[in-house]
Amino acid sequence: SVQVGEDSYFRRHDALGVADGVGGWSGTTGKLFCANPALYSRKLMHYAFLELEKYDNIEEDAFYDYFNVNPVQILQKSYEQSSRDAKREGLIGSSTACLAILRDDELRIANLGDCGVSIIRRNEFIFRTEEQQHSFNYPYQLGTGSTDSPTDAQVFTVKVESGDIIVMGTDGIFDNLFDEDILEEVVRCYYDRKTAPEPSVISEALAKRAKNVSEDTRHHGSPFQSRAMQEGLYYQGGKQDDMSVLVAIVKVAEDSPDRR
């Protein structure tokens, strides 16, 4: 897994995952424990990646169960291992998490908290997750002191087509970019070009635009501002936060291992 501030992510040819360590733990220390939400989020993604690796290993039983993979079960195993590590290491922290796994023409999604996934097809959104919040700015999360569990995740199965664009990100992206902002960048980077770019071109454009909004605290509206005002709170501009965004383009696999 890769660390970005308190965010972490992984990517495979058939799966994506992001997690956002809850910053409220930062600065909490004691004689027998240390708060590190960044490490907690990284462990969640690290163990999720390792679980998915088993489906590529012919020596693992999971290899023959490839098409029955369940993102909630992957998140559950990752959470259990992360919890064991945390207890052994005196680590406290919590994290939101989102996994998306592709099998044939199905994208299987488990989302817990305020990360998110969007799917764009021919200039239109065909799918978008919604945030899971206990209350404003208090997302569902896994870890220390939380009663939430992987089975509380929202679960979706979406039929996808070749050419569909998958955008996955932490709340630093979706708190600063409206859907129309995301679509505008995707169209500019992908559909308006004669040759299709690498997905990283789109992800970099989205991250840059979100960062620009987050640094404008006076003149630019944002989804986070809109939600704050709905709660009766005064807030102006974007929200400064760690930002992780992954972009994938669905393609037909040219070959795959024999799993008979």
Solvent accessible surface area in square Angstrom, and as a share of the most:
residue,aa,sasa,rsa
1,S,36,0.23
2,V,71,0.41
3,Q,58,0.26
4,V,54,0.31
5,G,48,0.47
6,E,42,0.19
7,D,0,0.00
8,S,0,0.00
9,Y,35,0.13
10,F,6,0.02
11,R,157,0.57
12,R,32,0.12
13,H,145,0.65
14,D,9,0.05
15,A,5,0.04
16,L,16,0.08
17,G,0,0.00
18,V,0,0.00
19,A,0,0.00
20,D,17,0.09
21,G,2,0.02
22,V,35,0.20
23,G,38,0.36
24,G,72,0.70
25,W,59,0.21
26,S,64,0.41
27,G,75,0.72
28,T,52,0.30
29,T,97,0.57
30,G,38,0.37
31,K,206,0.87
32,L,159,0.79
33,F,80,0.33
34,C,72,0.43
35,A,14,0.11
36,N,55,0.28
37,P,6,0.04
38,A,21,0.16
39,L,66,0.33
40,Y,4,0.01
41,S,0,0.00
42,R,102,0.37
43,K,25,0.11
44,L,0,0.00
45,M,0,0.00
46,H,72,0.32
47,Y,44,0.17
48,A,0,0.00
49,F,56,0.23
50,L,75,0.37
51,E,26,0.12
52,L,0,0.00
53,E,69,0.31
54,K,73,0.31
55,Y,22,0.08
56,D,61,0.32
57,N,65,0.33
58,I,108,0.55
59,E,151,0.68
60,E,62,0.28
61,D,129,0.67
62,A,21,0.17
63,F,9,0.04
64,Y,122,0.46
65,D,63,0.33
66,Y,26,0.10
67,F,102,0.42
68,N,107,0.55
69,V,4,0.02
70,N,54,0.28
71,P,5,0.03
72,V,22,0.12
73,Q,103,0.46
74,I,3,0.01
75,L,0,0.00
76,Q,52,0.23
77,K,101,0.43
78,S,0,0.00
79,Y,41,0.16
80,E,72,0.32
81,Q,50,0.22
82,S,0,0.00
83,S,41,0.27
84,R,129,0.47
85,D,3,0.01
86,A,12,0.09
87,K,180,0.76
88,R,165,0.60
89,E,88,0.39
90,G,19,0.18
91,L,14,0.07
92,I,27,0.14
93,G,0,0.00
94,S,0,0.00
95,S,0,0.00
96,T,2,0.01
97,A,0,0.00
98,C,0,0.00
99,L,0,0.00
100,A,1,0.01
101,I,1,0.00
102,L,37,0.18
103,R,3,0.01
104,D,116,0.60
105,D,67,0.34
106,E,44,0.20
107,L,5,0.02
108,R,40,0.15
109,I,0,0.00
110,A,0,0.00
111,N,0,0.00
112,L,0,0.00
113,G,0,0.00
114,D,9,0.05
115,C,3,0.02
116,G,3,0.02
117,V,1,0.00
118,S,0,0.00
119,I,0,0.00
120,I,0,0.00
121,R,44,0.16
122,R,166,0.61
123,N,70,0.36
124,E,114,0.51
125,F,57,0.24
126,I,70,0.35
127,F,34,0.14
128,R,71,0.26
129,T,1,0.01
130,E,114,0.51
131,E,49,0.22
132,Q,22,0.10
133,Q,60,0.27
134,H,83,0.37
135,S,62,0.40
136,F,57,0.24
137,N,77,0.39
138,Y,112,0.43
139,P,15,0.10
140,Y,55,0.21
141,Q,17,0.08
142,L,0,0.00
143,G,12,0.11
144,T,49,0.28
145,G,81,0.78
146,S,29,0.19
147,T,134,0.78
148,D,10,0.05
149,S,34,0.22
150,P,0,0.00
151,T,102,0.59
152,D,61,0.32
153,A,10,0.08
154,Q,44,0.20
155,V,85,0.49
156,F,62,0.26
157,T,83,0.48
158,V,19,0.11
159,K,123,0.52
160,V,8,0.05
161,E,78,0.35
162,S,73,0.47
163,G,29,0.28
164,D,1,0.01
165,I,0,0.00
166,I,7,0.04
167,V,0,0.00
168,M,0,0.00
169,G,0,0.00
170,T,0,0.00
171,D,9,0.05
172,G,0,0.00
173,I,0,0.00
174,F,8,0.03
175,D,5,0.02
176,N,0,0.00
177,L,1,0.00
178,F,68,0.28
179,D,50,0.26
180,E,114,0.51
181,D,16,0.08
182,I,0,0.00
183,L,41,0.20
184,E,97,0.43
185,E,13,0.06
186,V,0,0.00
187,V,33,0.19
188,R,128,0.47
189,C,2,0.01
190,Y,35,0.13
191,Y,66,0.25
192,D,104,0.54
193,R,119,0.43
194,K,210,0.89
195,T,108,0.63
196,A,75,0.58
197,P,19,0.12
198,E,121,0.54
199,P,39,0.24
200,S,52,0.34
201,V,49,0.28
202,I,0,0.00
203,S,16,0.10
204,E,116,0.52
205,A,14,0.11
206,L,0,0.00
207,A,34,0.26
208,K,137,0.58
209,R,55,0.20
210,A,0,0.00
211,K,110,0.46
212,N,83,0.42
213,V,4,0.03
214,S,3,0.02
215,E,94,0.42
216,D,40,0.21
217,T,77,0.45
218,R,173,0.63
219,H,146,0.65
220,H,71,0.31
221,G,30,0.29
222,S,1,0.00
223,P,12,0.08
224,F,15,0.06
225,Q,27,0.12
226,S,43,0.27
227,R,65,0.24
228,A,1,0.01
229,M,115,0.51
230,Q,148,0.66
231,E,104,0.47
232,G,70,0.68
233,L,90,0.45
234,Y,192,0.73
235,Y,66,0.25
236,Q,65,0.29
237,G,0,0.00
238,G,1,0.01
239,K,34,0.14
240,Q,124,0.55
241,D,54,0.28
242,D,44,0.23
243,M,33,0.15
244,S,6,0.04
245,V,18,0.10
246,L,10,0.05
247,V,17,0.10
248,A,27,0.21
249,I,26,0.13
250,V,14,0.08
251,K,151,0.64
252,V,120,0.69
253,A,78,0.60
254,E,176,0.79
255,D,123,0.64
256,S,90,0.58
257,P,76,0.48
258,D,86,0.45
259,R,38,0.14
260,R,237,0.86
